[in-house]
Amino acid sequence: MSSAEHAMIGASPMPQALHRRKPKGLTPARVGVYAFLFFSAVFFLLPLYVMLVTSFKSMDEIRLGHIFALPLAPTWEPWVMAWTSACTGVACEGIRGGFWNSVWIVIPSTVLPILLGALNGYALSFYRPRGAQVLFGILMLGAFVPVQVMIYPLVKVVAALGFFNSLPGIVLIHIIFSMPVMTLLFRNYYLSVPQELFKAARMDGGGFVRIFLQLMLPMSTPIIIVATIMQVTGVWNDYVLGLVFAGRDNLPMTVQLNNVINTTTGTRLYNVNMAATILTSLLPLLLYFVSGRWFVRGITAGAVKG
């Protein structure tokens, strides 16, 4: 046996011993990390706690000033009022109308951008037509232009097309503003797919559409989940675009929530305001709680590669 082999045999137990050695007890660094995480969680959850307990209190109990106290006599009345009879302007029909408006806006504003973004990312990753890098650069430049800068030109364009103050108009606006991010997500994801797989599909006679529908889309479930979470959250929480482009008959839930909270008629009902706020944010919260695990998987599967 050579001296090199003896050296390897003699040195092999040490890395295994180091690998098996685990720190015992709480180290100062670990205590610091736990303390930071705890105070961060308290900092972010405290407003939600205040909103939740206030929404179950009566106005007489709220006037006592005990903002952190649990409700003495919990009641669902503020939630019912927020949903059915809170004033969102002239009408006092609650925010349920805004909820359904937001649903009709979110569905096409999520499905269409994801399909178009996937198609753009697929073409830019595998076909790479002439000027693809220039086109991609223009799309990325659009992602950094502030929304407020684009509002007036888009109002003129959408009005000229006859879509202003309509459901198709606000959907079109969300498609335009989401296209750079959706294209970036799918392009970076498809860059992690082996080129040999695409070439094999081409050799088997697959065309542009067939490869996209039968090969790429079924492989894109992780990034589709990421894109869906991002798009649903962004569109649902939007206020400015919905206020400008949706029209009075299609105002989203966020606009109606602003009208409920800032109403100047009658007494300011803080419990109703808190209940309406939680109802408005409930869908994004549930979405993250239900699919947060798949969101992380999608990110690590290629969403930020390339």
C-alpha positions as CSV (number, residue, x, y, z in Angstrom):
1,M,0.0,0.0,0.0
2,S,1.4,3.4,-1.0
3,S,2.1,6.3,1.4
4,A,-0.7,8.3,-0.3
5,E,-3.2,5.5,0.4
6,H,-2.0,5.4,4.1
7,A,-2.4,9.1,4.3
8,M,-5.9,9.0,2.9
9,I,-7.0,6.2,5.3
10,G,-5.5,8.0,8.2
11,A,-7.3,11.3,7.3
12,S,-10.7,9.9,6.4
13,P,-12.2,9.6,9.9
14,M,-11.5,13.3,10.7
15,P,-14.0,14.8,8.2
16,Q,-16.7,12.3,9.3
17,A,-16.1,13.2,12.9
18,L,-16.4,16.8,12.1
19,H,-19.5,16.2,10.1
20,R,-21.2,14.3,13.0
21,R,-20.2,17.0,15.5
22,K,-23.2,19.3,16.3
23,P,-23.3,22.4,18.4
24,K,-24.8,21.7,21.8
25,G,-27.2,24.2,23.5
26,L,-27.9,27.8,22.4
27,T,-24.9,29.7,21.1
28,P,-24.9,33.6,21.2
29,A,-25.3,33.7,17.5
30,R,-28.3,31.4,17.5
31,V,-29.9,33.4,20.4
32,G,-29.4,36.6,18.3
33,V,-31.0,35.0,15.3
34,Y,-34.1,33.8,17.2
35,A,-34.5,37.2,18.9
36,F,-34.3,39.0,15.6
37,L,-36.9,36.6,14.1
38,F,-39.2,36.9,17.1
39,F,-39.2,40.7,17.1
40,S,-39.6,40.9,13.4
41,A,-42.6,38.6,13.6
42,V,-44.1,40.7,16.4
43,F,-43.4,43.9,14.4
44,F,-45.3,42.6,11.3
45,L,-48.1,40.8,13.1
46,L,-49.0,43.5,15.6
47,P,-50.9,45.6,13.1
48,L,-52.8,42.6,11.9
49,Y,-53.7,41.7,15.5
50,V,-55.0,45.2,16.2
51,M,-57.1,45.1,13.1
52,L,-58.5,41.7,14.0
53,V,-59.5,42.4,17.6
54,T,-60.9,45.8,16.7
55,S,-63.1,44.3,14.0
56,F,-64.9,42.2,16.7
57,K,-65.4,45.1,19.1
58,S,-68.4,47.4,19.4
59,M,-67.9,51.1,19.1
60,D,-68.6,51.6,22.8
61,E,-65.7,49.2,23.6
62,I,-63.4,50.9,21.1
63,R,-64.0,54.3,22.7
64,L,-62.5,52.9,25.9
65,G,-59.1,53.2,24.3
66,H,-57.8,49.7,25.1
67,I,-56.4,49.1,21.6
68,F,-54.5,45.8,22.4
69,A,-57.2,44.3,24.6
70,L,-59.3,41.3,23.4
71,P,-63.0,42.1,22.8
72,L,-65.1,41.7,25.9
73,A,-68.3,40.8,23.8
74,P,-67.2,39.7,20.3
75,T,-69.6,40.5,17.6
76,W,-69.8,39.7,13.8
77,E,-71.9,42.8,13.2
78,P,-69.0,45.0,11.8
79,W,-68.1,42.2,9.4
80,V,-71.7,42.0,8.1
81,M,-71.9,45.7,7.8
82,A,-68.6,45.9,5.9
83,W,-69.8,43.3,3.5
84,T,-73.4,44.3,3.0
85,S,-74.2,47.9,4.1
86,A,-71.0,50.0,4.4
87,C,-71.1,53.2,2.4
88,T,-68.6,53.2,-0.5
89,G,-69.7,56.6,-1.8
90,V,-73.3,57.5,-2.5
91,A,-74.4,53.8,-2.4
92,C,-74.3,51.9,0.9
93,E,-74.1,48.3,-0.3
94,G,-70.9,47.2,1.3
95,I,-67.7,46.0,-0.5
96,R,-69.2,42.8,-1.9
97,G,-69.7,44.5,-5.2
98,G,-66.0,45.5,-5.3
99,F,-65.1,41.9,-4.4
100,W,-66.8,40.5,-7.5
101,N,-65.4,43.4,-9.6
102,S,-61.9,42.4,-8.4
103,V,-62.6,38.8,-9.3
104,W,-63.7,39.6,-12.8
105,I,-60.6,41.8,-13.2
106,V,-58.1,39.3,-11.7
107,I,-59.1,36.2,-13.7
108,P,-58.3,37.5,-17.2
109,S,-55.5,39.7,-15.9
110,T,-53.8,36.6,-14.6
111,V,-54.5,34.0,-17.2
112,L,-53.7,36.1,-20.3
113,P,-50.4,37.6,-19.0
114,I,-49.1,34.2,-17.9
115,L,-49.9,32.7,-21.3
116,L,-48.3,35.6,-23.2
117,G,-45.3,35.7,-20.8
118,A,-44.8,32.0,-21.2
119,L,-45.0,32.3,-25.0
120,N,-42.5,35.2,-25.0
121,G,-40.1,33.4,-22.7
122,Y,-40.3,30.3,-24.8
123,A,-39.6,32.1,-28.0
124,L,-36.7,34.2,-26.5
125,S,-35.1,31.1,-25.0
126,F,-35.3,28.5,-27.8
127,Y,-35.9,30.2,-31.1
128,R,-34.0,33.5,-30.5
129,P,-35.2,35.4,-33.5
130,R,-33.3,38.3,-34.9
131,G,-33.4,41.3,-32.5
132,A,-34.5,39.1,-29.6
133,Q,-32.0,40.7,-27.2
134,V,-33.2,44.2,-28.2
135,L,-36.8,43.2,-27.7
136,F,-36.0,41.7,-24.3
137,G,-34.1,44.8,-23.4
138,I,-37.0,47.0,-24.3
139,L,-39.3,44.8,-22.2
140,M,-37.0,45.1,-19.2
141,L,-36.8,48.8,-19.6
142,G,-40.5,49.0,-19.4
143,A,-40.4,47.2,-16.1
144,F,-38.5,50.1,-14.5
145,V,-40.8,52.9,-15.8
146,P,-43.0,54.2,-13.0
147,V,-46.7,53.5,-13.4
148,Q,-47.5,57.1,-12.7
149,V,-45.5,58.3,-15.7
150,M,-47.4,56.0,-18.1
151,I,-50.9,56.8,-16.9
152,Y,-51.7,59.8,-19.0
153,P,-50.4,58.4,-22.3
154,L,-52.2,55.1,-21.6
155,V,-55.5,57.0,-20.9
156,K,-55.2,58.6,-24.3
157,V,-54.4,55.3,-26.1
158,V,-57.1,53.3,-24.3
159,A,-59.7,56.0,-24.9
160,A,-58.8,56.1,-28.6
161,L,-59.4,52.3,-28.7
162,G,-62.8,52.7,-27.0
163,F,-61.9,50.7,-23.9
164,F,-61.6,53.5,-21.3
165,N,-63.7,53.0,-18.2
166,S,-64.5,49.4,-19.0
167,L,-63.5,45.9,-17.9
168,P,-61.5,45.1,-21.1
169,G,-59.7,48.4,-20.6
170,I,-58.4,47.7,-17.1
171,V,-57.5,44.1,-18.1
172,L,-55.5,45.5,-21.1
173,I,-53.6,47.8,-18.8
174,H,-52.7,45.0,-16.4
175,I,-51.5,42.9,-19.3
176,I,-49.3,45.7,-20.5
177,F,-47.7,46.4,-17.1
178,S,-47.2,42.7,-16.3
179,M,-45.6,41.7,-19.6
180,P,-42.0,42.5,-18.7
181,V,-42.0,40.6,-15.4
182,M,-43.9,37.6,-16.8
183,T,-41.5,37.4,-19.8
184,L,-38.5,37.6,-17.5
185,L,-39.8,34.8,-15.2
186,F,-40.5,32.4,-18.0
187,R,-37.4,33.2,-20.0
188,N,-35.1,32.6,-17.1
189,Y,-37.0,29.4,-16.3
190,Y,-36.8,28.1,-19.8
191,L,-33.1,28.9,-19.9
192,S,-32.6,26.2,-17.3
193,V,-34.3,23.6,-19.5
194,P,-31.7,21.5,-21.5
195,Q,-31.5,22.6,-25.2
196,E,-31.1,18.9,-26.1
197,L,-34.7,18.3,-25.0
198,F,-36.0,21.0,-27.3
199,K,-33.8,19.8,-30.2
200,A,-35.1,16.2,-29.7
201,A,-38.7,17.5,-30.0
202,R,-37.8,19.4,-33.2
203,M,-36.3,16.2,-34.6
204,D,-39.5,14.4,-33.9
205,G,-41.4,16.8,-36.0
206,G,-42.7,19.2,-33.3
207,G,-43.5,22.7,-34.4
208,F,-43.5,26.0,-32.5
209,V,-47.0,25.6,-31.1
210,R,-46.9,21.9,-30.5
211,I,-43.7,22.0,-28.5
212,F,-44.9,24.9,-26.5
213,L,-48.3,23.3,-25.6
214,Q,-47.2,19.6,-25.2
215,L,-43.7,19.9,-23.8
216,M,-42.9,23.3,-22.3
217,L,-46.2,24.2,-20.6
218,P,-46.5,20.8,-18.8
219,M,-42.9,21.3,-17.5
220,S,-43.7,24.9,-16.3
221,T,-45.9,24.1,-13.3
222,P,-43.5,25.5,-10.7
223,I,-43.0,28.8,-12.5
224,I,-46.7,29.1,-13.4
225,I,-47.5,28.9,-9.7
226,V,-45.0,31.7,-9.0
227,A,-46.4,33.8,-11.8
228,T,-49.9,33.2,-10.6
229,I,-49.2,34.2,-7.0
230,M,-47.4,37.4,-8.1
231,Q,-50.0,38.4,-10.7
232,V,-53.0,37.7,-8.5
233,T,-51.5,39.6,-5.6
234,G,-50.4,42.5,-7.7
235,V,-53.8,42.9,-9.5
236,W,-55.9,42.3,-6.4
237,N,-53.9,44.9,-4.4
238,D,-53.9,47.5,-7.2
239,Y,-55.5,50.8,-6.5
240,V,-54.3,53.5,-8.9
241,L,-54.9,51.6,-12.2
242,G,-58.3,50.4,-11.1
243,L,-59.3,53.9,-10.0
244,V,-58.2,55.4,-13.4
245,F,-59.1,52.8,-15.9
246,A,-61.9,50.5,-14.5
247,G,-64.8,52.9,-14.6
248,R,-67.5,53.5,-12.0
249,D,-69.2,50.1,-12.7
250,N,-66.0,48.1,-12.4
251,L,-64.2,49.7,-9.4
252,P,-62.1,47.0,-7.6
253,M,-62.3,46.2,-3.9
254,T,-59.4,48.4,-3.0
255,V,-61.0,51.5,-4.4
256,Q,-64.2,50.8,-2.5
257,L,-62.2,50.1,0.7
258,N,-60.7,53.6,0.3
259,N,-64.2,55.0,0.0
260,V,-65.4,53.2,3.1
261,I,-62.5,54.4,5.2
262,N,-62.4,58.0,4.0
263,T,-66.2,58.6,4.0
264,T,-67.2,61.9,5.6
265,T,-70.8,61.0,6.3
266,G,-71.9,59.9,9.8
267,T,-69.7,58.5,12.5
268,R,-66.4,56.9,11.6
269,L,-66.9,53.2,12.4
270,Y,-63.4,51.9,13.1
271,N,-64.6,48.3,13.6
272,V,-66.3,48.3,10.2
273,N,-63.2,49.8,8.6
274,M,-61.0,47.1,10.1
275,A,-63.3,44.4,9.0
276,A,-63.5,45.8,5.5
277,T,-59.7,46.0,5.4
278,I,-59.2,42.4,6.4
279,L,-61.9,41.2,3.9
280,T,-60.0,43.1,1.2
281,S,-56.7,41.5,2.0
282,L,-58.1,38.0,2.7
283,L,-57.6,36.5,-0.8
284,P,-53.8,37.4,-1.0
285,L,-53.3,36.1,2.5
286,L,-55.0,32.8,1.8
287,L,-53.1,32.5,-1.4
288,Y,-49.8,32.8,0.3
289,F,-50.7,30.5,3.1
290,V,-52.0,27.8,0.8
291,S,-49.4,27.9,-2.0
292,G,-46.4,29.5,-0.3
293,R,-44.5,26.2,-0.3
294,W,-44.9,25.9,-4.1
295,F,-43.9,29.5,-4.5
296,V,-40.5,28.8,-2.9
297,R,-40.1,25.7,-5.1
298,G,-40.9,27.6,-8.2
299,I,-38.3,30.3,-7.4
300,T,-35.6,27.7,-6.7
301,A,-36.6,25.8,-9.9
302,G,-35.3,28.6,-12.1
303,A,-37.3,31.8,-11.6
304,V,-34.2,33.8,-10.8
305,K,-31.7,32.0,-12.9
306,G,-30.0,33.3,-16.0
